[in-house]
Every structure is written in structure tokens, then in C-alpha cells.
Amino acid sequence: MEKILLNVEGMSCSHCVKAVTNAVEGLNGVKFVEVNLESKTASIEYDAEKITPELIKKAIEEEGYDIT
């Protein structure tokens, strides 16, 4: 299992947190997601044999948020 911490810009409310969480949770290979509105971060645990950080970032960006 791998872990990454992403800085997610553009989140402003609990709906944003839910949107990011749902986008990442639905990906094959993602085991754990915790999105923090206050720190604007997403902590993700994933199986590197099934998914890459680039695909995780793309899923978040497709929801309208920026990864910095």
C-alpha cells in the first residue's frame, strides 16, 4: 500500500469535501480517503499495482479542483 498527501485548491464547503471524497473513493485500487477542508488536503492510501497518483489527481481535477 502506498500513501500520498495532495494539496487540493478550490474547496470551500462540506459539499466540496464530499465531491472530492466520492471522486477518489470510486477509483479501483483506492483503499482509504480522508479529505480535510481546513488544511485543503486529501490523504489517500492506494494499491500502486492498480492505480497511479496521476489517475487520482485527474479524478480530483475532473471534479473542478486544482492539485498544487
N, C-alpha and C positions, 0 to 999 in steps of 0.2 A: 504494500500500500504506500502510495505517495501522498504528500500533503503540500498544498500551495495556499498562500495568502494573497488575495488580489485586492487592490485598491479600486473601488467602484465609485465613479463620479456620476452625479445626477440623481441620486436617491434623496428623496425629501420627506417620505412618509412611510407608514407601515405597508401601504399598498405596493410601494417600490420594493420593499424588502421581500414581500410575498412574490412579486413578479420575478425577481432575481432568483429566489429560492426555488420556485417552481421550474424555471428555465433550466437550472442546473440539476435539480433532483431527477428530472425526466431523462437525463442522459445515461446511456448504458455505460456502466463502469464507475459511476459516481456512487460512493458509499455513504458520505456524510457531507452536509452543507450547513454552515452557520453564517448568516448574514447579519452584520451589525450596522445599524443606521448611524449611530453616534460616531463610530470610527470610520464609517464608509468602507468597510472591508467585507470580503467573503472568504471564509476559511473552508477549504474543500479537501476532502480525502477521497482519493480515486485509485482505480486499478490501472496502472500505466500500460498494461497489456491490452486494455480495452479502449482507452481514451487518452487523448493528449491535452496538455494545458491550452493549446491553441484552439481546440474544439470547444473547450469550456469557455474560454474568453469570447469566442464567436457567438455562443449561445446567449451570453450576457449582453453583448453588443447588439444582437438582433432584437433584444427587448428595449433598446434605446438608451442604454447606459454606456459610459466610457470606462475603459480599463486604463489606469495610469500607472 
